[in-house]
Amino acid sequence: MRPACGSPPSGGGLQSRGFELKGIFPALVHGPRAAHRPTSGVGVSPSSYAYRFATQSDEGMEWRLRRNCSVTPAQLGLLYASLCVVSLGVAGFFWTQGATLVLPFAALELLAVGAAFLVYARHAADGERIRLLAHALVVEQETAGRLQRREFAREWVRVEPAAVAPNLIEVRAGGESVQVGRFLRAELRPALAREIRQALHSG
């Protein structure tokens, strides 16, 4: 994961020298991709389309969208453990000095902080994984450690703004649908939708 669609920003002079913008960082583009990057979808072959969010492999294409977390659950656990050591050490010192109420209040405080950290850690690994295979589009969504997987026949997939949540992207085929893009910035979601549609039509 990774990564929360308007059109990608123009690279200006960077693009003319073989660079393209990836977020706010220029990335070097090798070969004909730099010279044939499309400005619109009209008259552009799928092979020349520059995918911004996807990665390609032998199995197909994949989009990973992850929650933007500055602290991992492991780091959070170490932080909480050090906080417990310090707080209980100070409370224990005051206990030996006769201030017996400090230790119970320190314990209650650590319990409250631990509960907040636990809620954060459960959702720190939340994300979405969209895979385009030869004959199917697979959407996997992880929320609080629970994984949901949906598979759609590639030739029937439609990608459009969600009816119930217009700010999200709806992937629909037949009578089933799923909303994606919640971990991508709102202004980038239309570009993600266009990219998935382009990949669907390229096969």
Secondary structure as the mmCIF struct_conf table of DSSP 4:
data_model
#
loop_
_struct_conf.conf_type_id
_struct_conf.id
_struct_conf.beg_label_comp_id
_struct_conf.beg_label_asym_id
_struct_conf.beg_label_seq_id
_struct_conf.end_label_comp_id
_struct_conf.end_label_asym_id
_struct_conf.end_label_seq_id
HELX_LH_PP_P HELX_LH_PP_P1 SER A 7 SER A 10
TURN_TY1_P TURN_TY1_P1 GLY A 12 GLY A 12
HELX_RH_AL_P HELX_RH_AL_P1 GLY A 13 SER A 16
TURN_TY1_P TURN_TY1_P2 ARG A 17 GLY A 18
STRN STRN1 PHE A 19 LYS A 22
TURN_TY1_P TURN_TY1_P3 GLY A 23 ILE A 24
STRN STRN2 PHE A 25 LEU A 28
TURN_TY1_P TURN_TY1_P4 GLY A 31 GLY A 31
HELX_RH_AL_P HELX_RH_AL_P2 PRO A 32 ALA A 35
BEND BEND1 HIS A 36 HIS A 36
BEND BEND2 THR A 39 GLY A 41
TURN_TY1_P TURN_TY1_P5 VAL A 42 GLY A 43
HELX_RH_3T_P HELX_RH_3T_P1 PRO A 46 SER A 48
BEND BEND3 ARG A 52 PHE A 53
STRN STRN3 ALA A 54 GLN A 56
BEND BEND4 ASP A 58 GLU A 59
STRN STRN4 MET A 61 ARG A 66
BEND BEND5 SER A 70 VAL A 71
HELX_RH_AL_P HELX_RH_AL_P3 PRO A 73 THR A 96
TURN_TY1_P TURN_TY1_P6 GLN A 97 GLY A 98
TURN_TY1_P TURN_TY1_P7 THR A 100 LEU A 101
HELX_RH_AL_P HELX_RH_AL_P4 VAL A 102 ALA A 124
TURN_TY1_P TURN_TY1_P8 ALA A 125 ALA A 125
STRN STRN5 GLY A 127 LEU A 132
BEND BEND6 ALA A 134 HIS A 135
STRN STRN6 ALA A 136 THR A 143
TURN_TY1_P TURN_TY1_P9 ALA A 144 GLY A 145
STRN STRN7 ARG A 146 ALA A 153
HELX_RH_3T_P HELX_RH_3T_P2 ARG A 154 TRP A 156
STRN STRN8 ARG A 158 PRO A 161
BEND BEND7 ALA A 163 VAL A 164
TURN_TY1_P TURN_TY1_P10 PRO A 166 ASN A 167
BEND BEND8 LEU A 168 LEU A 168
STRN STRN9 ILE A 169 ALA A 173
TURN_TY1_P TURN_TY1_P11 GLY A 174 GLY A 175
STRN STRN10 GLU A 176 VAL A 180
TURN_TY1_P TURN_TY1_P12 ARG A 182 PHE A 183
BEND BEND9 LEU A 184 LEU A 184
HELX_RH_3T_P HELX_RH_3T_P3 ALA A 186 LEU A 188
HELX_RH_AL_P HELX_RH_AL_P5 ARG A 189 SER A 202
#
